[in-house]
Amino acid sequence: MAPQNYTRIVLAERPEADITPTTFRKEQKPFDLKPGRGEVLLQVNWLSLDPAMRGWLRDTRSYVPPVQIGAVMRAGGLCTVIGAGEGTKLKVGDVGYAAAGWTEYVVIQESEVTKIEIPEGGQLLDFLGLLGMAGMTAYFGLLDVGQIKAGETLVVSGAAGAVGSIVCQMGKILGAKVIAIAGSDEKCQWLKEDLGVDAAINYKSPTFRQEFKSAVGYLDVFFDNVGGELLDFALTRLNKGARIALCGAISDYNVPKPSGITSYQNLISQRARIEGFIVFDYKERYPEGIKALGQWLAEGKVKRKFHVVEGLEKAPEALPMLFTGGNTGKLVVHVSGADARL
């Protein structure tokens, strides 16, 4: 039975620095959503919270247009089809991934919904983590951009996050020496004991730089999710021909004017390269990534961890956790439907 009203969360103002309680606004809307031809009506079950969402709040040129003031906050999610318009192939009860946004219900073009088939050993929520954008980012970032090889030294920043934790495990599977960097002793313990990295270093340690030098020596691949001072330091520890996969910069996302890097000349002397990438560019190759990661999942070679926030209304206060180290693993919002098998 359809509700009388539904909740959505929209962008109220653009934050200059940190996200604040006034950045977003909750709205109650009458439930008058009906799918037209080629459209489906979705009930949102789970939403993904990702560092990239902070960039979408800026009114600036980027790989996607900014979220507009008054618009529903953009986000990927797992949804159930509860209504289908004329000419659609999806049926009521089908489950898929879509850029649903921070809302309980949405009408969307069927072509924008990817129907989900859960592989052996997997579960629905994996399509927001290992088999979703986090997994695809890790897979193509490490293999295509980082070009990791067996025997090389891989350093991963933001290693206890959704992407970083997958990169760490991929590195070990592919025969690399893996050094993980995280922001607490608890996260470092999880990375070393549960995920099996060769070393895990707390960047908040007063002896961090010496610990880094001792554990790493010089690196071949740096998969960077953090940027800022950490990236600048890593640039001083490059092997000849090193590759830096610039995935994110969570240390600078809330800074109005980032300070920039000063050690870039080492890229010249070590014939190294630094390359940014966007996972959406690999859309046509997602099946390749899902197949490989799904196989490792079925074989028990990769583990996953979710940090679940209950309720759509909690999304605005949960999003900043990505920039304060408040989550371990993939941060998701449970909006409706059955719980996951965590």
N, C-alpha and C positions, 0 to 999 in steps of 0.2 A: 504493500500500500504506500502510495506516494505521500511525503510529508506536506504540510501546508507551507512551510518555509525552509530555507536552507541557509547555511553560513558560508561566507567567503571572506577572505582577507585581502585587502588592497593596499597599494603603496600610497601613503598619506603625504610623505615628504621625503626629499632626498637627504640622507645623512651626509654631513661634511666629513665626519670621522667615524666613530663607532655607531653602530645601530642602537637606537634608543627606543624607549617605550612609545614614542610618538611617530616612529618611522612608518608603522603600519596601522591600519584601522580595520576592525571587524565590522562586517555588515550582515544584516539579515535581509534576505530577498525572498519574495513570494515564489513558490515553486510553480513556475509556469513554463518549464523547459520542455520543449517537444522537438524531437529530431525531424529534420526535413529530408528530402531526397539525398541519398548518399551520406547521411549523417547518422551518428549513434548518440544515445544518451548514456553517460557513464556515471556510476557511483564510485567515488574515489575511496580506495581502501588503504593505500600506503603512499606516502610522499617522501621523496629524497631531499635531504638538505646537503648542499654542496658549497664549498668555498667560492666557486664561480658566481654564485648568486649575488655576492657582494658587488661584483663588477657590473652586474646587470642593473644595479640601482643608480649607476652613474650616467649622466646625460652626456655621453661621449662616444666617439667612433669606436666600434669594436666589431667582433665577429657576429654578433646579433644585436638588433636594436635594443635600446634600454627599455626597461619596464616604465610605462607612462604613469604619471600621477593619477590615481583613481582607478588604475587597472589592477586586476587580480595578479598577485605575485606569481611570477613564472616558476614552475617546478615540474620535474618529471614525476610520474606516479604510476602505481599499479591500480587498475580500475576494473570494475565489472560492468558489462553491458546490461543495462536494464530497459533499454528501448532501442529499436532499430527502425530507421526510416526506409522508405521505398528504395529498392535497388541496392541494398547492402548485403554483403555476404556474412558479416558477423551476426551472431544470434544472441538472444537474451541468455545470459549465463556465461558467455564467453569472457575470458579474462585477458587483458592486454596491458601494454605499456603505452603511455601517452604523456604529452606535455600538458597535463591537466591543470596545473596551477594550484594555489592554496584555496581550494573550494571543496565542498562536499559533493557537488554534482556539476556536470558540465556537458554541453552539447558540442560535438567535435566532428570534423570530417572523418569518415571511416578510414581514409587513406593515411591519416595521421596516427592511427592506432596499430600497434604491432601485437598480433595475437601471440600469446605465450604458450609454448609447449615445454613442460618441465622435464628435464633430463633425469636419468638415473642418479640417485644420490642427492638430487637438488630439491629445492622448495621454491615457492613463489617469490619469497623475499630475496632470493639470490639475484633476481633480475633488477634489483636496485643496488646490488653489490657486485659479487664476483662475476655474474653473467650479465651485468648491466653496464652503465656508463663507467663506473669505477673500475671494473674489470677490463673494459675495452681501453680505457686510458692507460692502465698499467701495462696491458699486453702490447699495444702498438707503441707506446712511449718507450718501453724498455727494448723491444725488438727492432722497431723501425728507426727510432731516433737514437736511442742509446746503443743499439747494435752490440749488445752484450755478448761476450764469448766465454766459454769455459776457461777457468783459470784466472780470469780478470778480477780486479777489485771493484766492487760496486758499493757506493755509499748512497743511502736513501734518507732524505730529510722528511719530516712529518711521517715517520715510519709507522706510527701506531694508528694512522688514519685509514680511511677506506681504501685509497689508492696505494699509499705507501706500504701497507701491510701485505697487499697482493704482490707488489713489486719485490719485496723482500723474499717472499716464498718462491716467486718465479726465478729470482736470482739463484737461490739454492738448487732448485730443480735443474737449472741450466748449467750448474757447475761453477758458479762464481763464488768468490769470497764476499760475504755480505756484512757490511757494517751499517747498523741502523741508528738513527738519531731521533730521539724523542724528548718530551719535556717533563718526565717524572720518572722516579726510580721504579714505580709500579709498572709503568708502560715498558720500560726497558726490561724488566723481569719477564713480562709477558712475551716480548719479542724474542728474548733469548731462550726461555724455557719452553714456550708453546710453539713458536714459529721457527725456532732453530737457527736464528742468525748467528754469525760467528762472534759478533760483539755488538753491544747496544750501549750507546753513550747518552747521558742526560746533558743536554746543551746548557742547562742551568747550573751545572757543576762549576765551582770556581776553578777547577783544573781542566775544564773541557778541552781547551786547545791542545794541551799536552796529551790528554787521553786520546784525542783524535789522531795526533801525529803518531802515537805509539801503536794504536790499533790499525790505522789505515796505511801509514807510510805515505805512498802516493797512490792516487786513484785513477782508474781507467774510465769509469762511468759514474757520474753523479746524477741521480734522479732527484730533482729538486722541487719540493712542494712549498718551500718556505721563503726563499729569496733573502734579501736584506744582508745583514752582517754575516749570516751563515754562508750564503753564496759567495760573498766577497772572500771569506776565509778559505773556502773550498778551492777557489781559484788559485790559491798559493800552493796547493797540494796536488797538482796535475802531473800525471805521467805523459810522456810524449804520445800524441795522438788521442788524448782523452776526449770523451764526449760528455757534454752536459745536456740532459733532457730537461728543459725548463717547462715544468708542468704547472706550477703555481707559485704564488708569492704571498702566502697568508700573513707573513710578518708586516707586509706593506699595504694590504688591502684597505685598512682603516686609517692609513696615514695620508693626510692631504697632500704632502709633498715628500715622497720617498727620497732618501739621501743618495741613492745610487751606489755603484760599485767602483772601487779604485784599483783593484788588482787585475784588471782585464788584460794588461800587457802580457801576462803569463799565457794567454791564449795564443799569442804570437810565438813566444819562445818555445812553447811545447807543441806547436802545430796542432792545437786543440780547437774544438768548436763548441759553441753553445747554440742550441736551437729550441725555439718555442714551438709548440704544437697544440692543435685543438682536436679533440677526439672526434668531433662531427665530420672531420675531413676523411675519416676512415669508415664512414657509414656503409659503403658498399662491401666492406670487408668484415663487418661485424660477425657474420656467420662463421668465418674462420676463427676469430677470437673466442666465440662462444663454444665452438667445437673443441678447441684445445683446452680451454679452462674447464669446460664440462668434463672432459676426459680425465684431467687431473683431479677434479672433484670426485668423480666416480671411483678413482683409484686411491682416494684418501691422501693425496699428496698436498692438498691445500686445505687450510682451515679458514673459517670466517667468523667474524664477531660483529654483532649489531648492538648499537646503543639506541634503544627505543624510547621515544617520547610519546605519551598518550594524549590524543586529542588535537584536532586542528588548531584550536585556539592557543595551543602552546607553541606553535611553530615560530612566532616572532621572537619569543624569549629563548628558544632553543638554537636558532640560527647563529647567534654570537658565540656559542660554545665552540664552533669550528675555529675561532680565532683566539680562544683563551685556553685551549687544550682541555676542554671539559668533556670531550668524548674519546673513547677508545673504540676503534673499528668504525663501521658504517653508521652514520647518524640518520635515523629515519623517524617519520611521524606516522603513528597508527591512527587512521581516521575512522575506519569502520570495518566491519567484517571480523573474521576469525583471527586469532592471534597466530603468530608464527611459531615454528618449532625451533626455539633458540637453545 
